[in-house]
């Protein structure tokens, strides 16, 4: 019963097979192979326009280099208070871009548009001493399992465009958010005003595959140099391409995300009816946050369940009483019905 993180899951067999097939023979290096080009073309097909794609190893690299590509001296990037770029990337976005992050509050893990407009106004382009606004980044799905609706992305994009700021989307769980909304990749990104996307595959069945996607190829010109300088240009990049080739084949990436979301749906439904647990807040992706009794938590751990205790939000100190604990449960393509059934049995 592994619910600690979708990073704990292995790789899907079809992706592993595709890697094995590619492991023999020779191919041009540094992103120039036929397979690299094939996968780049597939990205353009998926997003319904010609895009520029840059493979990298990690989500942190994708986010950091994306923001670095649009920075300027004294630049400020705006993100949600609980965003991964602010809380879990050890200052990498600041380090690689030479800029700063400014956090913006908002309910349900999502930037509040009015709060964003207010925060951006504090950093005008001539603010030499305080720095100037440079970019906005949103996380889809968010760090607390919620998903921006299309209208919510529109609202953030409107403020970004009004201030001349590029909009970046951290899509570490892009596929999970996509199938939760039931829309196309284009509808959730550039048609909403997103300029750059960190496209994640690792959490959804790949070995180690992330990509930076630019929806305006003119905006991507400097990324060739930024990626190389950051040591993210792989000589044998075809092995990242191979993972994406298997990932996209037959819509596998969407099937895997639907499965993990479905397992999360089962968890949510079971927790809603459990005697010793309740949902902490509504979620829509493959993350579930629950308040469970400490005795049920111990029972689950004793039976082999893996999950994380989650910090109690400062804005809701009364969310959990002294006999309870807040936990995060994350499902993956490898989560089984038996895993879910076994965990829910611990809550009776």
N, C-alpha and C positions, 0 to 999 in steps of 0.2 A: 504494500500500500504506500507507494511513493508519491506524495503530494507536496514535497518540499519545493520543487521547482521543475518547470519543463526543461530546464538545463540539465537535470539529472537523467533524463531519458536518453537512450542511445540514438542510433540512426536507423531510419526506416530501411528495410531490406532492399527495396528497389533502388534507393540512393546508394547504398553500399555496393550493390551489384554494378551500378553504373560506374562507380569509382574503380572497381576491380577491372572492368572492361577497359577503362582508359589507362590502366597502370602499365600496360605493355606498349611497345612501339615508341615512335618518336613524334614530336609535334613542336611547332614553333613556340618560342618562349615569350614571356612578358606580355601576355594578353593578345598575341598576334596569331594564335592558332585558328584553324577552321572552326573548332568547337567553341572557342571564345566568341567568335563572330556570330556563330549560330545562336548562341544563348543571348547575346546582345540584341540580335534581331527578334528573338522571342520576347524579350522585355518590351520592345517597341510594339509588338503585336498585342501583348497583354494590356498595355496602357493606351492603345489606340492612337499613338502618335510616335514620331521618331524621337527617341530619348538617348541620352548619353549615360552609359553604365560603367561604374568603376567597382571592381571586386575588392573587398577587404576582408580581414580575418574576423573582426569582432564588431559588435554593436557599438561599443565605446569608440572604436576607430571610425566607424561610419558617422556617428553623431559629431565627433570632434572635428573631423576633416570637413564635413558638410558645413559646419559653422565657421570653420577657418576660411573656407572658400569665399565667404561673403563678408568677412570682417574688414574693418578699417581702423586706423589708429584711434584709440580712445573708444572703441566700439563696445556697445552693450547689447547682449542677446537676452531676450525675455522668455522665461519659461514658468511653468507652474511651480509652486512652492515645493511640491513633492515629486517633481519630475526626476527621472533617472539621471539626466545630465547634471542635475544639481546635487542629488543625494548619493549617488552610487558610482560615480565615475572618477573619483579621486582627483578632481580638478582638471581632468584631461581636456575638456572643451576649452577651458581657460588657457591651459598650457599650449595646446596646438594652435590656438587662434590668436593668442596674445591679447585677448579681450576678456570681458567679465560677463558673468551671468547676473541678471536681476530677476528675482522671483516675484511671481504674481499670484495672489490668492484666488480661490474659486472653489465652489462646492463640488463634491463628487469627483475630485481629482482633476477637474477641468478649469482652464483659465476663464475667469469672468471677463467678458469683453469690456465692460465699463471700467473694471480695475486695470485692465491692460491699457486702455486709452489714457487713463490717469497717469499710469506709471511711465508710459512712453513720453508723455508730455513733459516729464521731469528731465528728459535728456534730449533737448533740441540739438540740431546739427551744429550749432555754434557754441555749445556748452563745453568750452575748452577745459575748465577745471573739473567738471563732473563727468565728462564723457558724453558720447552721443549715441542715440539709438542706431542699431545696425541690423538686427534680425529678430524674428520671433520663431520659437520652436514649440510644437505641441506633441504630446505622446499619444499614440493611437494603436492599441488600446492603452488606457492610462495605467499608472502604477497601482491603482486600487481596483482594477478590473472593470471600470466603467468605459464607455465608448462615446466619443464625440458623435453627435448626429450630424448629418450633412448641413443642417441649418446652423449648428454651432460652429462648424468649420467655416462656413460662409461668414459668420459674424467676426471670427478672428481674422480671416483673410481680408475682410473689408477694412478693418483697422490697420492691418499691416500695409495694405496697398495705399491707403490714405496717407500714410507716413513714409511711403517709399521704402518699406522694409521687406526683404524676402522672407517667405514663410517656409520653414522646414518642418517635416513630420518625422518623428522618431517612430518607426514602424517595426520595432523588435517583435511585436505580436500583430503585425499588419494583417496576416491572413485571418487570425481569429476575429479581429475587428471587422474585417471585410465581410465574412460570412455571417457575423452577428447582425450587420446592417442589411445584408442581402442586396448589395449594390455591386457595381463593377469597379475594378481598380481605378479606372479613369474618373468615375463619378466621385470617388472618395479622395482624389488627389488634385490633379491639375484643373479639372473642371470646377473645383471649389476654390482654386487660387493657390494651391500648394506649389512651391517652386522646386523644392529638393526633398527627396525621400530617402531615409535610411531603411532599406528593405531587408527585413530579417528572415533568415531561413533556419538558423541554428536551433531556435526554440521549437521549431515545427518539423523536426525529422531529419535535418541535415547534420553532417559531421561538424562542419565549420564553414559556413557560407553566409556572407552578408554582402550587400551591394549598396552603393550610393547611386541614386537615380536623379538625373537632372532633366526636367521637362522642357527646358530651353537650352539647346546645345551650345549656344553662344555663352551662356553663363558658366559652362563647364570647362572652358579653355585652361584655366589655371590649375584645375584639379589634377591634371597629369603630373605636374611638378609638385603639388602639395602632397599627393599620395606617395610619390617616390621619396620625397624628403622625410616623410613620416615612416619610412620603411614598411609600407604596405603594398608595394608593387611586387607581387610574387613572380619568381622566374617561371615556375610551373603552375601558372594560374589556371591552366586547363583543368586542374583538379578541383578548383572552386567551380569552374564552368560545368564540369561533369556532374557535380552535386545539383546545381540548378537545372541541368538538363533532365536529370531523373526526377527532380522535384516538380517540374512543370509538366512532365510527360503524362498525358491523359487526365490532366487536372488533379494530379495527386496532391499538390499543395493545398488545394481547397478541400479535398476529401479528408486530409489529415486534420485540418483546422475544424471542420465540421464535427469530426469525431471527438476531438478534445473539448469543444464547446458543448457537445451533447453529454459528455461525461460530467462536465461542470453543471449542466442543467439538472442532471440526476442528483448530484450532490445538493444543489440548492433546494430542490423539491424535498429531498429527504430531511434536510436540516430544518426546513420550515415546519415539519411535522414531528420533529424529535422532542423527546421529553427533557433532554438535558442540553439543548443547544438552540440557537436562533441565529438568523443571518444578521450580520453587523450592518450591512447596507446592501442595496440592490447592485448586482453586477451583471454584465452581459457577455463577457468573454470567457476565457478558460481559467480565470482566477475567482476564488470564492473566499469571502471573509466571514468568519463565524465566531460567535461568542459561545463557548462551551464550558461546562462545569469543569473544574480542575480534576475531579475524580474521573470524568469521562475522558479528559485529555490523557490522564495517566493510563487508563485502560487501553486507549488506542495506541499509545506509545509502547505499552507492554506487549501488545499484539503485533508490533512491527510497523505501525503507521509512522510515516515521516512527514512532518510539516513544520512550519515556522510559527513561533509566537510572534505576534505583530505589535509594534508600539501602539499604545492607546493614543488616539489623536488628541492633541493639546486642546482643541476646541470642544472636545466631548469627554471630559474627565469622568463623567458619570456613566459612560457607556457600559462599563464592566464593573461588577461588584467584587467584593473580596473573595468570593467563592468561584469566580469565573476567570477565564483567560480569553484573549482575542487571538485567533490564529488565522493564517493564510493557507489555503489549499489551492494548489495549481495542478490542473490536469494536462495531459499531453496525448500525442498520437498513440503512445504505448499504454495509456491507462485502460484498464479493462472493467467490464461490468462487475466482475468479482471484487476488484479493488474497491469500487464504490460501495458495493453491498457490504463488504467486510468493514469498511470504516463506519458506515451508517449503523451497523449492528452495535458498535461501541457506544452509541449515543442513546440507547434505549434504557 
